[in-house]
């Protein structure tokens, strides 16, 4: 049997993630999907502590609850909790059925038990959930219900407030962080689930800085469509959410002795590097192709990072195009206003190139330094810290 860390490493590439999704899709395509086969795939051939009958009931509950609903990017919605649970099992020292069920149901109130259900649907889901709970001990039933409540973002909560509340509780229930890390990891992979992608972003940076135009690779003038209709600005917003989460995890909850959290933390940082690089590739290969402009942008972003601009929250008044990126571009509490800002940002290709480079530096720093965090990000909110190192 492979160690958990080596097995998790095997699914870090987009290719492995696409293969995993394809396997789940194949099993779900049957007229009557095999619960046993799905349980085997989710469990990754590892021994789970707890009732396997409850695990099978959890899969059945998911299939019945999600039916054939799709995610925003197109894949079946039920793939998300199945894959998140699989990633959690790969990372865990001693995977348990209770932790796996928590991953299954982490979006219980967002995707399953939603306010738009009619009374008949609500009764059916309540009955099926009771059937699932009957296969658990009284203690596990209580823990499962409590974990689902803690993992649910309240309507009035801002993202950092939700994460702060979750992280404070995770000091007593560390499994909450494991599930949330697996959730964000799957969401990050999922942005490219319908795209083969191009991981050669460091080669692209090298080409721009060191090769003449005539010696560089040439790409078709017509870019491939954005996977799932999510443009680069919205992908950068997801990188912002990952940077917020990783900073708060590092500041509030990451126990150096909890290998499960550390594996998932590193995996999320690595996946975020890959996604930031693909955003950079998309823009420089197809949208902003002037070699001299590319070189100037890379040098400008490099100087900003060297000066410590990615180490803290800065004010737009400082004057650099990356100043105010977190506070002014991504952190607006009103969704409609934020959407308008992201649409405007999508038109500013130069800003997005430098933003992608900044996120590449941020996530590389998370992997390379155990002390790295973005100063100014707190559970209470995002505060400007103008002093640069």
N, C-alpha and C positions, 0 to 999 in steps of 0.2 A: 504494500500500500504506500502511495506517495505521501509525503508530509503535507500538511495543510498549506504551508507557504508555497511549496513548489506547485501544487495543484492550482492555487489561486493565480500564480504567475502565468500559468498556461492559458488563462482566459483574459489576460490583460489586453491582447491585441484585438482590433476590430474584427479581424478574420475569425478568431476563435469565438468571439461573441456572436457573430453572424451564424457560425456553425451551431452554437448552442441554441439560438433562436429558431433556426431551421429544424433542429431535432424536436423542440417543443411544438413547433407548428405542425410537423408531421404527425406527432402523436395526437394533437388536438383536432386534426382534420378528419379523423375517423368518425363515422356516424355515431358510435358510442365509444368515446375515448376510454382507453384502458387506465383506470385509476392506478393499478399496480405498476404499469409501465411508467406513468408520470411520477409516482413516488420513487421508483428506482432512479430515474433520471435526476430528480431534484436532490436525492440523497447522495449522489456522487459516489456510491458504493462505500459510504462510511456508516459506521454504527452510531445510531442516534439513541440517546437516553430518553425513555418514555414510551408511551403507547403508540405503536405503529398504526393501530386501528384508528386512533384519533388523527394521525397524520393523513391517512386515506380519506377520512371524513372531511378534513380540512380542504383537501384537493377537490372533493365532490362539492363542497360548499362554494368554493371559488368558481368552479365551472358553472354551477347553477346561478350564482349571483351575477357574474359578468356576462354570461351568455355569449353573444357574438359582437359585443360592443368593441369599438376601435379606439385606440389612443389618438391624440392629435396628429402624430406623425404617420399614422396608418396601420401599424400592427395591432393584433388583438390585444385588448386591454388586459386580459388575464395573464398575458406573458410577463407583465411587469412584476406582480407579486411572486410568480413562480421563479423567475430569474433572480430576483432579489433574495429569495430564500435560498436558492442554490449557491449564490455568492457568499451568503452568510455561513452556510454549512462548510464551504471550502476553506473559509478563513478561521473557523472555530477550532479551538483546541479539543473541546468535548461538545460537539453539537447535540442539541436537545430538541425534542419534539415541541416543547413549549416555546423555545426561541424561534423555531421554524414557523409555528402557527402565528407568532407575533409578526413575523415578516409577511406571512400570507395576508394578515388582516390589518396591516399598518395604515391602509387607506380605507378602513371600514366605513367611517362616516363621510368620507369624501367621494368614494366610488361605489360603495355597496349600499349602506343604509342611508340613502340620500333623502332630503326633504320632499322630493317630487314623487316618491313612491305612493301608490294608492293603498287603501287599507288592506286589500287582498294581498298585494305584493309584500306589504310590511308584515302581515301575519305569517306568510310563508317563510320569509327570511328569519323572522323571530323563531319560528318552529325549527327550522333547519339549524340555526345557531344553537338552540337548546339541545338538539340531538348531538351536535358536536361536543358541547360542554359536558354532556352526560358521560362521555368517554374519558374525561379528565378527573383528577382528584379534586376535592373541594379547594385545596390550596392553589392548584394550578388554574382552576376556573377563576379564582379571585385575581391572581396575578395577570392572567390574560386580559381580563376586563380592564384592570388598572393600566396595563401597558398601552392598550388601545386608546384609552382616554388621554394618556400623557403624549402619545404620538400624534394626536389630532390637533391641528392648528385651529384655534378659536377664530371666529369671524372677525373680531375686532383687533386681533393681534397682528403687529408688523412682523416681518420674517425674523429679524434679530431678537424680538421679544419672545417669539415662539421658541427659537433655538435656545435662548437663555433659560427659559422655564424648563425645557427638556433636559438641558445639560445640568441644571441644578438637581433635578430629580435623579439623573443618571449617576450622581455620586453615591446614591443608595441602590440604584438599579442600573448597573453598567450595560446590561443587555440592550437598553434603549438606544445607546449610542451605536452599538453594533448594527442594530436594525436600521437606524437612520443613515449610517454610512453606506450600508448595502443598498438602501433606497437611492441615495444620491449617486452611487457608483453605477447602478443600472440606468438611471435617468441620463447620466452622462454618456454611457455607451449607446443608449437608445437614440440619441440625436443622429447617429450615423447608421442606424439599423438597415436603411434602404440605400446605403451608399457604400461603395467599395473604398472610397477615401484615398488619400495620398499622404503617407507618413513622412515624406522626404523634406520636411520643413527645414531641418538644419542644413541639408545640402542646398536648399533654395537660398538660405541666408548666406552661405558660403559663396554661391554663384554670384549673387548680387554684389557682395563686397569685393570679390577677388577676380572675377572673370570679365573679359570684355563682352560686349553685347553679342558679337559674332560667335563667341565660344559657348554661349549659354544654350540650354535646351529651348526648343520652341514648342508652344502649345497651340491647339486650335483657338481661333479667335472667338468662337462661340462657346461660352461656358456651359457646363452641365447644369441642369436645374437644381435648385436648392432642395435637398432631401426633405420630404414631408412638408414643403412650403415654409420652413423656418429659415428666415434670412440670417445673415451673419451678425447683425446687431442683436437679435434675440438669442443667438448662440453665445455671444459675449455676455449677455445678461445672465445666462446660466453659469458661465465661468465666474461672474461676480458672486452668485449665490454660493458656489463651491468655495471661493476664497473666504467669504464670510463664515461659512460653516467650519472650514478647517482651522481658521484663526480661533474661533470660539471653542472648538474641541481642544485645541492645543492649550488655550489659556485656562479652561475651566474643568476639563474632564479627562484628558488623556493620561491614563495611568501607565507608566513605563513597564509595569509588570503584566499588563493586559495585552497579550500578543494578538488576540482577535481584533481588538480596536486598532492596534498598530498596523496590522496587515491591511485592513480595510482602509485606514487612513492613507497609507502609502499607495494603495491601489487607486484610490480616488484622485490623489495628486498626479499619479502617472497618467490616468485616463484624461485628466484635465489638460495635461501637457499635450497629449495627442490631439485633443479637440482644438485647443488654441492654435496648434500648428496647422491643422487642416483649414481653419478659418484664414490664417495667414496665406496658405497656399492658394485658396480660392480667390482671394483678392489680388495677390501679386501675379498670379498666372493668367487671370482672365479679366480683371477689372481695372487695375492700376498698373499698367505694364511698362511705363517709361523707365528705362534702366537708371537714369541719373536721379530721378525723383525717388525711386525705390532705395537707392543707396543713401541719399540724404535722410530719408525717413528712418532707415535702420541705424544710421550713425546717431541721429538725434535721440531715438529711443534708448540706444545703448548708453549715451551720456546721461540721460535722465535716470536710468536704472543705477548707473555707477554712483550718481550723486545721492542715492537713497530714496528717490521718489516713490519707489514701489514698497518701501518699508513702512509707510505711514499714510494716513489720510491727509490729503493736501487740499488747499483752497484754490478755486479757479482764479482767484485774484492774483495768484503768483505769476500767471501769464503763460505757462507752458500748456500745450494742447492736452497733455495728460493730467494736468492739475485739475482737481475737481471731478475726475472720472467716476469715482465711487459715489461721492456725495451728490453731485449735480446730475449725473447721467443715469444712474441706476437706482438710487435710493429714494425716489419720490414715492410717498405713501399712496397717492391717488393713481389707480391703475390706468385710467384714461390719459392722464397727463404723462405718465411714464411711457405709455404706448406711443404718444405723439413725439416724445423725446427720442425714442428708439427709431421711429421712422425717419426723423431728421438725421440721426446718427448714421443710418444705413446709407444716406446720400454722401456722407463725409468719409470717403475711402481713406484719406490720409490719416484721419483720427483712428479709424478702425485698424489700420495696419499697426500703428503704434500701440493701440490698446491690446491687440493680440500679442505683440511682443512683450508688453508689460505683464500680461497674464502668464506667458511662457516663463518669464523670469520669476514671477511669484510662485508658481507651482514647482519649478525646479528648486527654488529656495526651500520650500516645504520639505522636499525630499532630501536635500543636501545638508540641512541644518536642523537639528532637533530643537533649537531655540527660536527659529524664525516664526514670525507672525506679522500681520499688518497692524501696526500700532494705531489706535484710534477706534478700532472695532470692539465694541463692548455689547453685552447683553442688553444694556439700556439704550443702545443706539450707536450711530456712527458719528464720531466727533473729529473735527478738523485738528490736525497737529502739524503746524506749519514748519517747525524746525526740521531741517534736513541734516543728515550725517555728512 
